[in-house]
Amino acid sequence: MVTRREFLRYYSGLSFEDNPFAHTNADEEERLPEYFVPPPYFEAVFGNPLKPKSFIVFAPRGGGKSAQRRMIELRSSENKILSITYDNFDFPDVAKSSEIKLHHHLKRIIRFILTGLLVNIYSDPDSANVLEKEDKQIFLKLAAEHLGDIKSSDLTITLDSLKSLKDKFKDVWNDWFPTIGPGIQLVIKLLKPFHDFGDNITGLSKFQDPEFKATDSLKFQLKLLVDLSQKLGWNSIYILVDRVDEASTTGNNVKDSFYLLEPLLRDLSVLEFPGIGFKFFLWDQLQPLCQDVVRTDRVNQEALDWDETMLMTMWEKRLLAFSGKKTKRLHQISTPLIPYTIDELCFIFASQSPRDLIRIGDQILSEQQEINPESTVITEASVYKALEKFCSKRTVELIKKERVLNELRKTRQVDFTIPYLANKIFKEVQSTTRNRMLVWREEGAIIDIERIEDPESKQDAKVKLFAIKDIRVAKEIYPELSISDFLKQKYKKCPQCGATVLRDWKESASSSICQDCQYDLYNESDDLEVWKRKTLADSRRRRYREESLDEHAMQLSLFEDDLENPYNNKP
């Protein structure tokens, strides 16, 4: 087993202070501010603390949602924002996400805010001097209602929601977290500064208020907390909603993730609550569903799509941070590679995902350490071995159904038509092939390109061409091809929108049209400006996300050939 000293010596030999790719979770990255790349709209998300507004950010998994949330947490204290991280959605009385109602969210948010304010007062007892006796009475009533029977596990979740306060109240965290016992004991400890009601508050039951038990009083309770927070010197309260798709009730399911949040998203009075700004960091697959319930004229939304410039900036800043400003690109410490440098290869196989880019970097450094822990350069062998391993690993993560992956391997193509698969590969009627491909579409494995001439048709008919969607999956179909040969034969980058274009380039029954912006890669001129191509690409990607949620739309996409050519379904 490699010791920590040996580990650091290896990275030191490559000019790094430590592993620059050790973490992909923003909550674990202590040096995140050094290499965070704010998207163009980030300041709008942060907003004006004196006039907080709600905002929704959509991004792919691994696309930097949590990094944005973390940066808002870090900036909150200096702007006097009580920042609440709402990323735990396991409710004990709920079995599935569609059963979650608005009161579930409000009760938990109220508990989080209340605890944050009590931690504030406990850490700075003099701050309680600005409170009237009536204010303290409200605190005790709210504590009786929302903290009176709290379990230690729930208290841990509650304290974890106050990530932005950990640095400000470090002593409290150091005292409490190692010794959290029964939750009520800690709540009583929190209430110690309320001398008006006796120095020895031993229970909360006497402070219970029947009015606070009513579900329809929750918004009123929220207003009380906003007023109390402002008396204590906070400009506003931010509720940072993250990791909705990681809850036990949602998992990998888009619709379940949406159902969980739908009560919050539908209630405009909550999203526009005075003194509170809800900042949602959501999986981009939720965007089509959210459009039907969110008032886009009142709640701002932005989608984050990483382009190569943003990725390159993040990559360079990360490498510089961990190398004492010595290394900006990996090619500076690797053997020369052609036709693509090591950095270009990382970008190609990261498929515009910051998380995957970091994972590839980590895989390469791990392979090099395995080959030669004394090395001071990254070798060609470690790069290609790492990419092969990463493609295999990522493919299994992307394609959950083993049967689908086996069928894709059997095609031996990165693009294909339904007649080709039915007649040449699976030897079946085309309706059976379509049903097979419908499962592929549901898995997100393929994407439709355009209609092309069917070389086997005697009626000069056109058929739809499909292609493998993800380059890692495509590489897994060709394990015998080296990375270099695979890229040479199957890959091109669209010069207009930057999309990865996967085709069987030397075959006549293929297409040189970019699936996103519709640019012809064999055409040296273009009658559309680049920004128009990118707008078209964004529109088509959005349409594809919408279709992926609509089984009927996917069926139409696969069966539309039948509508034009009734002979297609004959064996």
URZI-V190369 format. One record per helix or strand. SS is the DSSP state (a for helix, b for strand). FROM is the first residue (numbers start at 1). TO is the last residue. Records with the same first field share a line. If there is no record, write none. Layout:
# URZI-V190369
SS = FROM-TO + FROM-TO
This chain:
# URZI-V190369
a = 4-13 + 26-28 + 32-35 + 42-46 + 49-51 + 65-79 + 97-99 + 102-123 + 125-130 + 133-146 + 152-160 + 163-165 + 170-179 + 183-193 + 195-197 + 205-207 + 210-213 + 215-231 + 244-246 + 254-266 + 268-271 + 284-290 + 308-322 + 330-333 + 342-350 + 354-371 + 380-398 + 402-411 + 418-425 + 430-442 + 471-477 + 483-490 + 530-548 + 551-564 + 566-569
b = 55-59 + 81-86 + 236-241 + 276-283 + 300-304 + 334-334 + 378-378 + 415-417 + 446-453 + 462-468 + 491-493 + 500-502 + 513-513 + 520-520
